[in-house]
Amino acid sequence: MNFGYFALLFGIPAFIPQIIKLYKTSDTDGFSSRTIFLYSISMVFYIIHGINIKDNVLIYGSLINLICFIYIIYKSIRNGDFNPLHD
C-alpha cells in the first residue's frame, strides 16, 4: 500500500484555503519572500528527483505545491512585497 497518496489526500487540501484567501484578498504581507522562494526551488528539485526515481506521488505533490507557490510569488510581485534577498 502506498501511503503517499494518503499524504496527498490530506496535505494538498490543507493548503488550498490559504490560496483561496490570497485570491480573494490579495494580501501577501504574511508571506516570507525568502521562504516562498527557497521552497519553490526545493519543489523543482523534488520534481526532478521524483522523475528520476519514477515516483508519481512525489511528482504530483511537488508540482501542486510548486504551482501554489508560484501563484504566491506572482501575487507578492504584483503587490511589491517580493524581495527574497532582504526579507
mmCIF file of the C-alpha atoms, coordinates in Angstrom:
data_MODEL
# 
_entry.id   MODEL 
# 
loop_
_atom_site.group_PDB 
_atom_site.id 
_atom_site.type_symbol 
_atom_site.label_atom_id 
_atom_site.label_alt_id 
_atom_site.label_comp_id 
_atom_site.label_asym_id 
_atom_site.label_entity_id 
_atom_site.label_seq_id 
_atom_site.pdbx_PDB_ins_code 
_atom_site.Cartn_x 
_atom_site.Cartn_y 
_atom_site.Cartn_z 
_atom_site.occupancy 
_atom_site.B_iso_or_equiv 
_atom_site.pdbx_formal_charge 
_atom_site.auth_seq_id 
_atom_site.auth_comp_id 
_atom_site.auth_asym_id 
_atom_site.auth_atom_id 
_atom_site.pdbx_PDB_model_num 
ATOM 1  C CA . MET A 1 1  ? 0.000  0.000  0.000   1.00 0.00 ? 1  MET A CA 1 
ATOM 2  C CA . ASN A 1 2  ? 1.349  3.404  -0.979  1.00 0.00 ? 2  ASN A CA 1 
ATOM 3  C CA . PHE A 1 3  ? 0.685  5.847  1.848   1.00 0.00 ? 3  PHE A CA 1 
ATOM 4  C CA . GLY A 1 4  ? 1.960  8.699  -0.311  1.00 0.00 ? 4  GLY A CA 1 
ATOM 5  C CA . TYR A 1 5  ? -1.454 9.081  -1.904  1.00 0.00 ? 5  TYR A CA 1 
ATOM 6  C CA . PHE A 1 6  ? -2.997 9.440  1.564   1.00 0.00 ? 6  PHE A CA 1 
ATOM 7  C CA . ALA A 1 7  ? -0.426 12.151 2.285   1.00 0.00 ? 7  ALA A CA 1 
ATOM 8  C CA . LEU A 1 8  ? -1.526 13.968 -0.887  1.00 0.00 ? 8  LEU A CA 1 
ATOM 9  C CA . LEU A 1 9  ? -5.170 13.477 0.026   1.00 0.00 ? 9  LEU A CA 1 
ATOM 10 C CA . PHE A 1 10 ? -4.718 15.306 3.335   1.00 0.00 ? 10 PHE A CA 1 
ATOM 11 C CA . GLY A 1 11 ? -1.732 17.554 2.631   1.00 0.00 ? 11 GLY A CA 1 
ATOM 12 C CA . ILE A 1 12 ? -2.805 19.324 -0.527  1.00 0.00 ? 12 ILE A CA 1 
ATOM 13 C CA . PRO A 1 13 ? -6.324 20.314 0.627   1.00 0.00 ? 13 PRO A CA 1 
ATOM 14 C CA . ALA A 1 14 ? -4.807 21.719 3.799   1.00 0.00 ? 14 ALA A CA 1 
ATOM 15 C CA . PHE A 1 15 ? -3.038 24.389 1.728   1.00 0.00 ? 15 PHE A CA 1 
ATOM 16 C CA . ILE A 1 16 ? -5.920 25.251 -0.612  1.00 0.00 ? 16 ILE A CA 1 
ATOM 17 C CA . PRO A 1 17 ? -7.752 27.574 1.867   1.00 0.00 ? 17 PRO A CA 1 
ATOM 18 C CA . GLN A 1 18 ? -4.638 29.778 2.064   1.00 0.00 ? 18 GLN A CA 1 
ATOM 19 C CA . ILE A 1 19 ? -4.539 30.086 -1.729  1.00 0.00 ? 19 ILE A CA 1 
ATOM 20 C CA . ILE A 1 20 ? -8.267 30.876 -1.850  1.00 0.00 ? 20 ILE A CA 1 
ATOM 21 C CA . LYS A 1 21 ? -7.813 33.562 0.815   1.00 0.00 ? 21 LYS A CA 1 
ATOM 22 C CA . LEU A 1 22 ? -4.898 35.030 -1.146  1.00 0.00 ? 22 LEU A CA 1 
ATOM 23 C CA . TYR A 1 23 ? -7.008 35.034 -4.310  1.00 0.00 ? 23 TYR A CA 1 
ATOM 24 C CA . LYS A 1 24 ? -9.850 36.876 -2.566  1.00 0.00 ? 24 LYS A CA 1 
ATOM 25 C CA . THR A 1 25 ? -7.804 39.388 -0.564  1.00 0.00 ? 25 THR A CA 1 
ATOM 26 C CA . SER A 1 26 ? -4.507 39.697 -2.497  1.00 0.00 ? 26 SER A CA 1 
ATOM 27 C CA . ASP A 1 27 ? -2.879 40.166 0.929   1.00 0.00 ? 27 ASP A CA 1 
ATOM 28 C CA . THR A 1 28 ? 0.689  38.838 0.786   1.00 0.00 ? 28 THR A CA 1 
ATOM 29 C CA . ASP A 1 29 ? 2.062  40.610 3.863   1.00 0.00 ? 29 ASP A CA 1 
ATOM 30 C CA . GLY A 1 30 ? 2.127  37.400 5.906   1.00 0.00 ? 30 GLY A CA 1 
ATOM 31 C CA . PHE A 1 31 ? 4.349  35.511 3.483   1.00 0.00 ? 31 PHE A CA 1 
ATOM 32 C CA . SER A 1 32 ? 8.125  35.448 3.792   1.00 0.00 ? 32 SER A CA 1 
ATOM 33 C CA . SER A 1 33 ? 9.619  36.052 0.328   1.00 0.00 ? 33 SER A CA 1 
ATOM 34 C CA . ARG A 1 34 ? 12.760 34.113 1.166   1.00 0.00 ? 34 ARG A CA 1 
ATOM 35 C CA . THR A 1 35 ? 10.807 31.109 2.451   1.00 0.00 ? 35 THR A CA 1 
ATOM 36 C CA . ILE A 1 36 ? 8.490  31.042 -0.556  1.00 0.00 ? 36 ILE A CA 1 
ATOM 37 C CA . PHE A 1 37 ? 11.415 31.402 -2.975  1.00 0.00 ? 37 PHE A CA 1 
ATOM 38 C CA . LEU A 1 38 ? 13.529 28.671 -1.362  1.00 0.00 ? 38 LEU A CA 1 
ATOM 39 C CA . TYR A 1 39 ? 10.583 26.337 -1.001  1.00 0.00 ? 39 TYR A CA 1 
ATOM 40 C CA . SER A 1 40 ? 9.767  26.806 -4.704  1.00 0.00 ? 40 SER A CA 1 
ATOM 41 C CA . ILE A 1 41 ? 13.317 25.898 -5.681  1.00 0.00 ? 41 ILE A CA 1 
ATOM 42 C CA . SER A 1 42 ? 13.155 22.811 -3.472  1.00 0.00 ? 42 SER A CA 1 
ATOM 43 C CA . MET A 1 43 ? 9.925  21.746 -5.211  1.00 0.00 ? 43 MET A CA 1 
ATOM 44 C CA . VAL A 1 44 ? 11.694 21.896 -8.585  1.00 0.00 ? 44 VAL A CA 1 
ATOM 45 C CA . PHE A 1 45 ? 14.361 19.530 -7.254  1.00 0.00 ? 45 PHE A CA 1 
ATOM 46 C CA . TYR A 1 46 ? 11.725 17.245 -5.713  1.00 0.00 ? 46 TYR A CA 1 
ATOM 47 C CA . ILE A 1 47 ? 10.026 17.043 -9.110  1.00 0.00 ? 47 ILE A CA 1 
ATOM 48 C CA . ILE A 1 48 ? 13.329 16.177 -10.798 1.00 0.00 ? 48 ILE A CA 1 
ATOM 49 C CA . HIS A 1 49 ? 14.056 13.585 -8.119  1.00 0.00 ? 49 HIS A CA 1 
ATOM 50 C CA . GLY A 1 50 ? 10.548 12.132 -8.468  1.00 0.00 ? 50 GLY A CA 1 
ATOM 51 C CA . ILE A 1 51 ? 11.047 11.803 -12.219 1.00 0.00 ? 51 ILE A CA 1 
ATOM 52 C CA . ASN A 1 52 ? 14.410 10.111 -11.697 1.00 0.00 ? 52 ASN A CA 1 
ATOM 53 C CA . ILE A 1 53 ? 13.001 7.528  -9.278  1.00 0.00 ? 53 ILE A CA 1 
ATOM 54 C CA . LYS A 1 54 ? 9.644  7.299  -11.099 1.00 0.00 ? 54 LYS A CA 1 
ATOM 55 C CA . ASP A 1 55 ? 7.602  8.300  -8.042  1.00 0.00 ? 55 ASP A CA 1 
ATOM 56 C CA . ASN A 1 56 ? 4.305  9.782  -9.202  1.00 0.00 ? 56 ASN A CA 1 
ATOM 57 C CA . VAL A 1 57 ? 3.215  10.770 -5.693  1.00 0.00 ? 57 VAL A CA 1 
ATOM 58 C CA . LEU A 1 58 ? 6.341  12.863 -5.237  1.00 0.00 ? 58 LEU A CA 1 
ATOM 59 C CA . ILE A 1 59 ? 5.971  14.395 -8.694  1.00 0.00 ? 59 ILE A CA 1 
ATOM 60 C CA . TYR A 1 60 ? 2.277  15.284 -8.330  1.00 0.00 ? 60 TYR A CA 1 
ATOM 61 C CA . GLY A 1 61 ? 2.571  16.590 -4.784  1.00 0.00 ? 61 GLY A CA 1 
ATOM 62 C CA . SER A 1 62 ? 5.581  18.713 -5.591  1.00 0.00 ? 62 SER A CA 1 
ATOM 63 C CA . LEU A 1 63 ? 4.015  20.008 -8.788  1.00 0.00 ? 63 LEU A CA 1 
ATOM 64 C CA . ILE A 1 64 ? 0.844  21.071 -6.986  1.00 0.00 ? 64 ILE A CA 1 
ATOM 65 C CA . ASN A 1 65 ? 2.896  22.784 -4.278  1.00 0.00 ? 65 ASN A CA 1 
ATOM 66 C CA . LEU A 1 66 ? 5.069  24.496 -6.880  1.00 0.00 ? 66 LEU A CA 1 
ATOM 67 C CA . ILE A 1 67 ? 2.002  25.861 -8.672  1.00 0.00 ? 67 ILE A CA 1 
ATOM 68 C CA . CYS A 1 68 ? 0.676  27.230 -5.377  1.00 0.00 ? 68 CYS A CA 1 
ATOM 69 C CA . PHE A 1 69 ? 3.984  28.863 -4.518  1.00 0.00 ? 69 PHE A CA 1 
ATOM 70 C CA . ILE A 1 70 ? 4.374  30.348 -7.998  1.00 0.00 ? 70 ILE A CA 1 
ATOM 71 C CA . TYR A 1 71 ? 0.959  31.928 -7.500  1.00 0.00 ? 71 TYR A CA 1 
ATOM 72 C CA . ILE A 1 72 ? 2.079  33.359 -4.138  1.00 0.00 ? 72 ILE A CA 1 
ATOM 73 C CA . ILE A 1 73 ? 5.245  34.731 -5.751  1.00 0.00 ? 73 ILE A CA 1 
ATOM 74 C CA . TYR A 1 74 ? 3.192  36.243 -8.578  1.00 0.00 ? 74 TYR A CA 1 
ATOM 75 C CA . LYS A 1 75 ? 0.828  37.961 -6.127  1.00 0.00 ? 75 LYS A CA 1 
ATOM 76 C CA . SER A 1 76 ? 3.761  39.142 -3.993  1.00 0.00 ? 76 SER A CA 1 
ATOM 77 C CA . ILE A 1 77 ? 5.489  40.670 -7.012  1.00 0.00 ? 77 ILE A CA 1 
ATOM 78 C CA . ARG A 1 78 ? 2.241  42.401 -8.048  1.00 0.00 ? 78 ARG A CA 1 
ATOM 79 C CA . ASN A 1 79 ? 1.926  43.813 -4.511  1.00 0.00 ? 79 ASN A CA 1 
ATOM 80 C CA . GLY A 1 80 ? 5.576  44.901 -4.396  1.00 0.00 ? 80 GLY A CA 1 
ATOM 81 C CA . ASP A 1 81 ? 6.170  42.590 -1.415  1.00 0.00 ? 81 ASP A CA 1 
ATOM 82 C CA . PHE A 1 82 ? 8.582  40.123 -3.027  1.00 0.00 ? 82 PHE A CA 1 
ATOM 83 C CA . ASN A 1 83 ? 12.223 40.552 -2.062  1.00 0.00 ? 83 ASN A CA 1 
ATOM 84 C CA . PRO A 1 84 ? 13.864 37.238 -1.125  1.00 0.00 ? 84 PRO A CA 1 
ATOM 85 C CA . LEU A 1 85 ? 17.286 38.826 -0.586  1.00 0.00 ? 85 LEU A CA 1 
ATOM 86 C CA . HIS A 1 86 ? 16.112 41.324 2.039   1.00 0.00 ? 86 HIS A CA 1 
ATOM 87 C CA . ASP A 1 87 ? 13.247 39.565 3.745   1.00 0.00 ? 87 ASP A CA 1 
# 
